[in-house]
Amino acid sequence: MGGEAVEPELGVPVLERIITVMSVYIDRVSQQVVEVYERERERWLAHQSSVRAVRVQEILAGNERPDAGASAALNYVLHQNHLAAIIWVPDTGSGDMLARIESATHDVAGFMGAMTDPLFVAADRVTGWVWVPLGTRAAPRRGYGELRDFLEARHPGLVMAVGGVTNGPEGFRQSYTRAQRARALAIAAGKNAPVVTAYDEPGVSTVALLIEDVASTRAWVRSVLRGLAADNENAARLRETVQVYLASNLSNVAAAKQIDLHYNSVKYRVKRAAEERGEDFTGDRLAVELALLVCQWLGPVVVTPDQAKGRADGQRSGWAVRVGSVTVRGGSSGSLTASSRAM
């Protein structure tokens, strides 16, 4: 203050003003430092993610012989047991969901018994590739049924395909490939698919192969099941009963216990199903079981459209215009008919 003493009554206000100015200055500088740090951190993370994605792609393509350097670059040990998975959001209009998917990845990894942090790679804005490190553990800590309940409860809206436990660098690729096949099946199945589709669950790997040629699979299913492949509730109920009946080694009693029906009801349904098909199920049982499994997963994709339902839909979607004494009607297929009325 130029060597001059501050008036006593001004001392406290001046000191408060100095503190206020210094605080504002420090806050402003600190905010600028934080913003610069966050930008640099995001740039570094983006670079690290890009590097990780490139290394993973090289390993999956078999163009790189994984070694200690690859593990260090990924911060993930390749020489161990892996459980590869794909987590995604079915609703493609959900925007960027990667932060949510990555959070779910860590939750799922911990739930399944990961030994360290999982490896996460963003495939796109709604899909993430995941490898859960299991060390020497031959199986996850929890089953897929528990995983479905966990994912639905903790992360509703996300779905998951799992490739099964494999070992080493080759297993790293193999489990991922299986997870991709399970995902393709889940997408083809649509609403029929569970929240978690696991490649190593019964029937999944088989149906996953069959969807590579959906048209041929559809034709084969319809030729095996014939009338039993109709797309209506009655046929669906009969298919379900026959599937349990065949899995119960043709026992009406055992099947009845599983689906909570009287065994005579099971017997009747099996008879009706055989009539719809045109023959019983003993001659080509394996083909029938496989066709029923495909129907269970793919449903409307492979079954035969119900003719009565189609006619009703066509009538509802039709239109009619009267011009003088002539009425022109249009159907859902684009056909036109005309009729005249006597004057």
C-alpha positions as CSV (number, residue, x, y, z in Angstrom):
1,M,0.0,0.0,0.0
2,G,2.9,2.3,-0.8
3,G,4.2,2.2,2.8
4,E,1.1,3.7,4.2
5,A,-0.9,2.0,6.9
6,V,-4.4,0.9,6.2
7,E,-7.1,2.5,8.3
8,P,-8.1,0.0,11.0
9,E,-11.8,0.1,9.9
10,L,-10.7,-0.8,6.3
11,G,-8.4,-3.7,7.2
12,V,-11.0,-6.5,7.3
13,P,-12.9,-5.4,4.1
14,V,-9.6,-5.1,2.2
15,L,-8.4,-8.5,3.4
16,E,-11.8,-10.1,2.4
17,R,-11.5,-8.4,-1.1
18,I,-8.0,-9.7,-1.6
19,I,-9.0,-13.3,-0.6
20,T,-12.1,-13.1,-2.9
21,V,-10.0,-12.0,-5.9
22,M,-7.3,-14.6,-5.2
23,S,-10.0,-17.3,-4.8
24,V,-11.7,-16.5,-8.1
25,Y,-8.3,-16.4,-9.8
26,I,-7.2,-19.8,-8.4
27,D,-10.6,-21.3,-9.3
28,R,-10.3,-20.0,-12.9
29,V,-6.7,-21.3,-13.3
30,S,-7.6,-24.6,-11.7
31,Q,-10.6,-25.1,-14.1
32,Q,-8.4,-24.4,-17.1
33,V,-5.8,-26.9,-15.9
34,V,-8.6,-29.5,-15.4
35,E,-10.0,-28.9,-18.8
36,V,-6.6,-29.2,-20.5
37,Y,-5.9,-32.4,-18.5
38,E,-9.3,-33.9,-19.4
39,R,-8.7,-33.2,-23.1
40,E,-5.3,-34.7,-23.0
41,R,-6.6,-37.7,-21.1
42,E,-9.4,-38.3,-23.6
43,R,-6.9,-38.0,-26.4
44,W,-4.6,-40.5,-24.7
45,L,-7.5,-42.9,-24.0
46,A,-8.7,-42.7,-27.6
47,H,-5.1,-43.4,-28.7
48,Q,-4.8,-46.4,-26.3
49,S,-8.2,-47.7,-27.5
50,S,-7.2,-47.4,-31.1
51,V,-3.9,-49.2,-30.5
52,R,-5.7,-51.9,-28.5
53,A,-8.3,-52.4,-31.2
54,V,-5.6,-52.7,-33.9
55,R,-3.7,-55.3,-31.9
56,V,-6.9,-57.3,-31.2
57,Q,-7.8,-57.2,-34.9
58,E,-4.3,-58.5,-35.8
59,I,-4.6,-61.3,-33.3
60,L,-8.1,-62.3,-34.4
61,A,-6.9,-62.3,-38.1
62,G,-4.0,-64.5,-37.2
63,N,-1.5,-61.9,-38.6
64,E,0.4,-61.6,-35.3
65,R,2.1,-64.2,-33.2
66,P,1.0,-63.3,-29.7
67,D,3.8,-62.9,-27.2
68,A,4.6,-61.1,-24.0
69,G,4.7,-57.8,-26.0
70,A,1.1,-58.3,-27.2
71,S,-0.1,-59.0,-23.7
72,A,1.6,-55.9,-22.4
73,A,0.1,-53.8,-25.2
74,L,-3.4,-55.1,-24.4
75,N,-2.8,-55.1,-20.6
76,Y,-4.3,-58.6,-20.8
77,V,-2.7,-62.0,-20.5
78,L,-3.3,-64.2,-23.6
79,H,-1.9,-67.4,-22.2
80,Q,-4.8,-68.3,-19.9
81,N,-8.5,-69.4,-20.1
82,H,-10.8,-66.8,-21.7
83,L,-14.5,-66.3,-22.0
84,A,-15.2,-64.1,-25.0
85,A,-18.5,-62.3,-25.3
86,I,-20.2,-59.6,-27.3
87,I,-22.5,-57.1,-25.6
88,W,-24.7,-54.8,-27.6
89,V,-27.9,-52.7,-27.6
90,P,-30.5,-54.1,-30.0
91,D,-32.1,-50.6,-30.4
92,T,-29.7,-49.0,-33.0
93,G,-31.3,-45.6,-32.3
94,S,-30.1,-45.5,-28.8
95,G,-27.1,-43.2,-29.6
96,D,-23.6,-43.8,-28.2
97,M,-23.9,-46.5,-25.5
98,L,-20.2,-47.5,-25.1
99,A,-19.8,-46.1,-21.6
100,R,-22.8,-48.1,-20.4
101,I,-21.6,-51.2,-22.2
102,E,-18.1,-50.9,-20.8
103,S,-19.6,-50.5,-17.3
104,A,-21.7,-53.6,-17.8
105,T,-18.5,-55.4,-19.0
106,H,-16.8,-54.9,-15.7
107,D,-19.9,-55.9,-13.7
108,V,-20.4,-59.1,-15.8
109,A,-16.7,-60.0,-15.6
110,G,-16.7,-59.7,-11.8
111,F,-19.9,-61.7,-11.6
112,M,-18.5,-64.5,-13.7
113,G,-15.3,-64.8,-11.7
114,A,-12.7,-62.7,-13.7
115,M,-9.2,-63.0,-12.2
116,T,-8.2,-59.4,-13.4
117,D,-9.8,-56.6,-15.4
118,P,-11.6,-57.7,-18.6
119,L,-10.4,-56.7,-22.1
120,F,-12.9,-54.4,-23.8
121,V,-12.8,-53.3,-27.4
122,A,-15.5,-51.0,-28.9
123,A,-16.8,-52.5,-32.2
124,D,-19.1,-49.6,-32.9
125,R,-21.2,-47.1,-30.8
126,V,-23.7,-49.8,-29.6
127,T,-21.4,-52.9,-29.5
128,G,-18.5,-54.0,-27.4
129,W,-16.2,-57.1,-27.7
130,V,-15.2,-58.6,-24.3
131,W,-12.8,-61.1,-23.0
132,V,-13.2,-62.2,-19.4
133,P,-9.9,-63.5,-18.0
134,L,-10.4,-66.7,-16.0
135,G,-6.8,-67.7,-15.3
136,T,-6.7,-71.5,-14.8
137,R,-10.4,-71.7,-14.0
138,A,-12.0,-74.2,-16.5
139,A,-15.5,-72.7,-16.2
140,P,-17.1,-69.4,-15.1
141,R,-18.0,-69.0,-11.5
142,R,-21.7,-68.8,-12.3
143,G,-23.9,-70.4,-14.9
144,Y,-25.6,-68.8,-17.9
145,G,-29.0,-68.8,-16.3
146,E,-27.7,-66.8,-13.4
147,L,-25.9,-64.5,-15.9
148,R,-29.2,-63.8,-17.6
149,D,-30.9,-62.9,-14.4
150,F,-28.0,-60.6,-13.4
151,L,-27.9,-58.8,-16.8
152,E,-31.6,-58.2,-16.8
153,A,-31.6,-56.9,-13.2
154,R,-28.4,-54.7,-13.4
155,H,-28.3,-53.7,-17.1
156,P,-31.8,-53.9,-18.7
157,G,-31.8,-53.2,-22.4
158,L,-28.4,-54.9,-23.1
159,V,-28.1,-58.3,-24.6
160,M,-25.1,-60.6,-24.8
161,A,-23.6,-63.5,-26.8
162,V,-21.0,-65.8,-25.2
163,G,-18.5,-68.0,-26.9
164,G,-17.6,-70.4,-24.1
165,V,-14.3,-71.0,-22.2
166,T,-11.2,-71.6,-24.3
167,N,-7.4,-71.5,-23.6
168,G,-4.4,-69.5,-24.9
169,P,-4.0,-67.3,-27.9
170,E,-5.9,-69.7,-30.2
171,G,-8.7,-69.9,-27.6
172,F,-8.8,-66.1,-27.6
173,R,-9.7,-66.2,-31.3
174,Q,-11.9,-69.3,-31.0
175,S,-14.1,-68.1,-28.2
176,Y,-14.6,-64.8,-30.1
177,T,-15.6,-66.6,-33.3
178,R,-18.1,-68.6,-31.4
179,A,-19.5,-65.5,-29.7
180,Q,-20.0,-64.0,-33.1
181,R,-22.0,-67.0,-34.3
182,A,-24.1,-66.9,-31.1
183,R,-24.8,-63.3,-31.8
184,A,-25.8,-63.9,-35.4
185,L,-28.3,-66.5,-34.1
186,A,-29.6,-64.1,-31.5
187,I,-30.2,-61.4,-34.1
188,A,-31.9,-63.9,-36.4
189,A,-34.1,-65.2,-33.6
190,G,-35.2,-61.6,-32.6
191,K,-37.6,-61.7,-29.7
192,N,-37.2,-65.5,-29.5
193,A,-33.7,-65.1,-28.3
194,P,-32.8,-64.9,-24.6
195,V,-30.9,-62.0,-23.0
196,V,-27.8,-64.1,-23.1
197,T,-27.2,-66.5,-26.0
198,A,-24.4,-69.0,-25.1
199,Y,-22.7,-70.9,-27.9
200,D,-22.0,-73.9,-25.7
201,E,-25.5,-74.4,-24.5
202,P,-27.4,-77.4,-26.1
203,G,-28.5,-76.8,-29.6
204,V,-27.1,-73.3,-30.1
205,S,-24.0,-74.2,-32.1
206,T,-26.1,-76.4,-34.4
207,V,-28.7,-73.8,-35.2
208,A,-26.0,-71.1,-35.5
209,L,-24.6,-73.1,-38.4
210,L,-28.0,-73.6,-40.0
211,I,-28.7,-69.8,-40.2
212,E,-25.8,-69.4,-42.6
213,D,-28.3,-70.4,-45.3
214,V,-31.7,-69.4,-44.0
215,A,-33.6,-70.0,-47.2
216,S,-32.4,-73.7,-47.4
217,T,-33.0,-74.2,-43.6
218,R,-36.6,-72.8,-44.0
219,A,-37.4,-75.2,-46.9
220,W,-35.9,-78.1,-45.0
221,V,-37.9,-77.4,-41.8
222,R,-41.1,-77.1,-43.7
223,S,-40.4,-80.4,-45.6
224,V,-39.7,-82.3,-42.3
225,L,-42.6,-80.9,-40.2
226,R,-45.1,-80.2,-43.0
227,G,-48.4,-79.2,-41.4
228,L,-46.8,-79.0,-38.0
229,A,-44.7,-76.1,-39.2
230,A,-47.8,-73.8,-39.5
231,D,-47.5,-70.3,-38.0
232,N,-50.3,-70.4,-35.5
233,E,-50.8,-71.0,-31.8
234,N,-52.2,-74.5,-32.1
235,A,-49.2,-75.7,-34.1
236,A,-46.8,-74.0,-31.8
237,R,-48.3,-75.7,-28.8
238,L,-48.1,-79.1,-30.6
239,R,-44.5,-78.5,-31.5
240,E,-43.6,-77.7,-27.9
241,T,-45.3,-80.8,-26.7
242,V,-43.6,-83.1,-29.3
243,Q,-40.2,-81.5,-28.5
244,V,-40.6,-82.4,-24.8
245,Y,-42.0,-85.8,-25.7
246,L,-39.0,-86.7,-27.9
247,A,-36.6,-85.3,-25.3
248,S,-38.3,-87.6,-22.7
249,N,-37.5,-90.6,-24.8
250,L,-41.1,-91.0,-26.1
251,S,-42.6,-91.1,-22.6
252,N,-46.0,-89.5,-22.2
253,V,-45.7,-89.6,-18.4
254,A,-42.2,-88.0,-18.2
255,A,-43.2,-85.3,-20.7
256,A,-46.4,-84.6,-18.8
257,K,-44.4,-83.9,-15.6
258,Q,-42.2,-81.4,-17.5
259,I,-45.0,-79.4,-19.0
260,D,-47.5,-79.9,-16.2
261,L,-50.2,-81.7,-18.1
262,H,-52.0,-85.0,-17.7
263,Y,-50.3,-87.8,-19.6
264,N,-53.4,-88.4,-21.6
265,S,-53.3,-84.8,-22.8
266,V,-49.7,-85.3,-23.9
267,K,-50.7,-88.4,-25.7
268,Y,-53.5,-86.6,-27.5
269,R,-51.3,-83.7,-28.6
270,V,-48.6,-86.1,-29.9
271,K,-51.3,-87.9,-31.9
272,R,-52.7,-84.6,-33.3
273,A,-49.1,-83.5,-34.2
274,A,-48.5,-86.7,-36.1
275,E,-51.8,-86.2,-38.0
276,E,-50.7,-82.6,-38.9
277,R,-47.4,-83.9,-40.1
278,G,-48.8,-86.9,-41.9
279,E,-46.7,-89.5,-40.1
280,D,-45.4,-90.3,-36.6
281,F,-42.0,-89.3,-35.2
282,T,-40.1,-92.6,-34.9
283,G,-38.9,-93.0,-38.5
284,D,-36.9,-89.8,-38.7
285,R,-36.7,-88.7,-35.1
286,L,-33.4,-86.9,-35.3
287,A,-34.5,-84.8,-38.2
288,V,-37.8,-83.9,-36.4
289,E,-35.9,-83.0,-33.2
290,L,-33.5,-80.7,-35.1
291,A,-36.4,-79.1,-37.1
292,L,-38.3,-78.4,-33.8
293,L,-35.1,-76.9,-32.3
294,V,-34.8,-74.6,-35.3
295,C,-38.5,-73.6,-34.9
296,Q,-37.9,-72.9,-31.2
297,W,-35.1,-70.5,-32.0
298,L,-36.2,-68.9,-35.2
299,G,-40.0,-69.1,-35.0
300,P,-41.6,-67.0,-37.8
301,V,-38.4,-67.0,-39.8
302,V,-38.8,-70.7,-40.8
303,V,-42.4,-71.7,-40.1
304,T,-45.1,-71.7,-42.8
305,P,-47.4,-68.6,-42.9
306,D,-50.9,-69.5,-41.7
307,Q,-53.2,-69.3,-44.7
308,A,-56.3,-68.4,-42.7
309,K,-54.4,-65.7,-40.9
310,G,-53.1,-64.4,-44.3
311,R,-56.5,-64.2,-45.8
312,A,-57.8,-62.3,-42.7
313,D,-54.9,-59.9,-42.9
314,G,-55.5,-59.4,-46.6
315,Q,-59.1,-58.6,-46.0
316,R,-58.3,-56.1,-43.3
317,S,-55.7,-54.4,-45.5
318,G,-57.8,-54.3,-48.6
319,W,-59.6,-51.2,-50.0
320,A,-62.7,-50.5,-52.2
321,V,-63.7,-47.5,-54.3
322,R,-67.2,-47.2,-55.9
323,V,-67.3,-45.4,-59.2
324,G,-71.0,-45.2,-60.4
325,S,-72.2,-48.8,-60.6
326,V,-68.7,-50.3,-60.5
327,T,-66.9,-51.2,-57.3
328,V,-63.1,-51.6,-57.6
329,R,-61.3,-53.5,-54.8
330,G,-57.6,-53.7,-54.0
331,G,-55.9,-56.4,-52.0
332,S,-52.7,-56.3,-50.0
333,S,-50.8,-58.0,-52.9
334,G,-51.7,-55.2,-55.3
335,S,-54.4,-57.2,-57.2
336,L,-57.5,-55.4,-58.5
337,T,-61.0,-56.8,-58.9
338,A,-64.1,-55.1,-60.3
339,S,-67.8,-55.8,-59.8
340,S,-70.9,-54.1,-61.1
341,R,-74.2,-53.6,-59.4
342,A,-77.4,-53.7,-61.4
343,M,-79.2,-50.4,-61.6
